[in-house]
């Protein structure tokens, strides 16, 4: 289970990690969009955060229902206590961490990120979520200086 803030590399590292381990890859944000038939910003606009989080919890449960899986969780998934318990029970939780400046550069203007409607929101969310990521993590990996494939290889070695 990969957790971390927006731009930490959960999806890209997750795909590479799944390849290294020969596991299936699941991205909870993509699962939410597929099941809803809409983008996350559309879901957010039409159903609000509560509707999105309910859909996200279903995706987490579905993604964790099996073995030999690498799961990239949405940035806020671990904040929900139910999701936290499911993720912790499903396997090793890896917190992908990067400095705020790196995350900000990767996320860009945040147009497709409903929670980033203003610049101050980024810093506030990162400060709020970091303790939850750290508390949930079995392993913390810094993602700012290496490629996704290099990081995936290192994570795979630590997990096997």
N, C-alpha and C positions, 0 to 999 in steps of 0.2 A: 504494500500500500504506500503510495507516494503522496505526501501532503506538502503544502507550502503555499506561499503567497503567489498571486498572479505574476507570471513572468519567471518563476523559479525554474521552469523547465520540466514540469511534471509530465506533460504529454510527449515531448520529444525524447526525454531520457527514458520515460516509460516504454515507449515503442522499442527503443534500443535494448533496454533491459529485458523485455519480453523475448526479443530475438536471442540475446545471450543465454537466457535460461531455457529457451524453447517452451515458453509459457504463452498463454493467450493474453492479449492486451485489452483492457477496458478503460475507457475514459468516461467518468460519470457525467461530465458536461455534455459530451457528445451523445451519451445515452438519453439524457434529459431532452435534448433537442430532437433526437430521432423519435422518441415516444410521443412527444408533444406535436411534432410536425411543424415546429416553429423554432426560431432562434431564441437564445437566452434573453436578449433585449426585448423581443416580442413577448415572451412569457412574463418577463418582469413588468412590462407595461400593462399587460392584460390581467395578470394574476397577482402582481406585487411580489414582495420578497417572500411572504408566507406561502404563496402558491408555488413559487420556485423551490423553496426549501423542502416542501412536501414531496415534490417530484424528485428532488435530489436524494432524499432519504430512500425513496423507492429504488433509485438507481444504485445507491451504495449497497443496499440489501441484495439486489440482483447480482451486482458485480462480485460480491463476496460469497455468493452461494456456489462454492466449488473450490477446487484446488488448482495448483499450478497456474496462477493468474497474477498478472501485474496490473494494478489498478491505479490510475491517475485520478485523484479526487479533486473536485472543485475546491477553490481556495477557502471556502467557508464551511465545507462539509464536516470537518472535525469539530467545529464549534457546537454542533448539535449533539447533546449527550447520547442520544440513541445511536447516532452514526459513530461516535467515538467508541462506544462499546462494541459495536459490530466490527469496526476496523481493527480494534485491539484484539478481538477474538479470532479474527481471520488470518492473522499472520504478523510478520514484522512490519512495523510502521517506520518509514523512512521520511524524515523531514528534509526537503531540499531547500537549502538556505542560500541567500545571496544578499549583498549589501543593498540598501535602499536605492542608491544611484543606479546600480545595475538593473534592478527590478524595474525602476522607472523608465530606463532606456528601452528595455525589452517590451514593456507594455505600451509605450508610445503615448499617444494622446488619450487613450482609454475610451475611445468612441464606442466600442462594442462591449464595454464593461459597465454595466448599469450602476455599480456602486462607486464609480469614479467620475461623477458628474462635475467635480471641481478638484483643484489641485490639493487642497487641504485634506480631502477625503483619503487620498493615498497614504499620507503619513499617519493619519488617525487610525485607519484600518490596519496598517502594518503594525503599529504599536499595540493595538488591541489583540491582534491575532497571534503575534509572536509567542507569548506565554503559552497559549493553547497548543501551538505546534511543538514547542519544546516539551511540554508535559506529555504529549501523546507519543513522541518519538522514541523508538528503540535505537535508532541510528540517525545521526545528523550528518549531512553531506553538503559541503559548500560547492556551489555550482558556477561560481563566477570566473574561474580561470581555466577550465578545461572543456573539451567538446562533450556533447551528450553521449557519444559512443564511448569515450574514455571513462566518463563517469559511470555509465552503465556497466562497463567491464569491471570497474572497481567495486561497485555495489554488488554485482553478481558474485564476485570473489568473497565478499564479506558475508553474503547470505548462504553460500554453499560450504 
